[in-house]
Amino acid sequence: MEGLDCSIPNKFRHFNFVPTMPDHGVPAHNVLHRLTGEDFAAFHAQVCEAAVIARRALDATNAQESAEEWQKLFGEKFPLPAKSESGSREVKLGTAAGSGGGGPRPLKDQPFF
């Protein structure tokens, strides 16, 4: 998300530029060949807006705030956290148990794969 350059959508529109994206199965095919610069600029702007929301969800300090942000992207089917026995939905986010002891590590340091 941080590597996304959100300052360039108007360049796509102005120059009618669309980048190429090779088909995974047939690399010689450009899967974006039907898009116009206007189409790609609109798509890029939506991705930039989604990246801001996703960052807020990842940076949230509790599960309720995080889930509410994810719902803005994925809709109400994205589950809100279950209430605890005390009726609270406040769950500390941002850590996960690391292997080998040493306590929790920040999630941002966890590999995706």
N, C-alpha and C positions, 0 to 999 in steps of 0.2 A: 504494500500500500504506500509506503513511504517513497518508493522508487517511481511512483506514478507522477508524470508531469502534467498537472492540470492547467497549465498556462497555455497549452497549444491547441485546444479545440477550434478556435477561430482560424488557425492556420490551415487546418484540414478543410474547413468550409471555404475560406478565401481562395485557396489554391486548388480546390477540388481534388485534394490528395487523399488517397486511401492506402495505408500500408499493405504489404502482401502478407498473407498467412498461409503457408503451405499445408495442404491436407496431410494428416498423419499417415494415411494409407497410400496416398499418391502424391508425393511431394511436389510434383510438377504442376498440380492443380492449386490455384489460389482460391481459398474458400471465401475470400472477401471480394471477389471480382465483380459481384453484382451491386455492391454498395457505391453510393456517390459520396463525395466529400461531405456533403450536408448530412447524409445518413450517419457516416462515421463520426462526425463532430457531435451529433446528438447522442450517439452511443457512448462516446468518450466522456461527455459531460455527465451522463447518468452514472458511469463507473466512478467518476470523481466524487459525486455526491454520495454514492454507496460507500466509498472508501472512508469518508469522514464519519459516517454512521458506524461502520465496522470498527474504526479506531476507538470511538466512544464506547462501544460495547466491550472491546478488549480491555480498555483502561478503567472500566467501571470498578468501583470498590466493593460492590455486593452483587449477588446473583439477580436480585430483582431489577436493579438498574440495567445490568447487562442484558437480561432477557427482554426488557422493554425496548432497548435499542435494536436487538436482533429482530424483534417483531416488526420494527419499522421496515426492515429489509425483506423478511420472509413471511410476514403476515401473522395473523393471530394463531395460526396452527403451531407456530414456534412456542414451545411450552414455557410457561412461567415456572419458577422454582416452587417446589412443594413447601407448604408451611411446616415449620418445626413444631415440636410439642408445645412450645410456648406461644405458638401462633405467629411467630416472626418469620419473615422470609429473608432476613439478613444473614447471608452466608458470605464469609470472607473469600474473596476471589484472588487470583494472581499467584497462587502457589500450588505446587504438586509435589508429591513425595518423590524424592530422588533415590536412585539406587545407591547402595553402598553407604547409607547413613548420612550424617551431616545435616539432616533436617531438610525442610522443603526448599525447592529451587523455584525462582520466578518462572512462570509459564513461558514468558518471552524467550527464555533460554532453552526451552524444550524443543527437540527436533520434531518436525512435522511428520517425518517418515521413519 
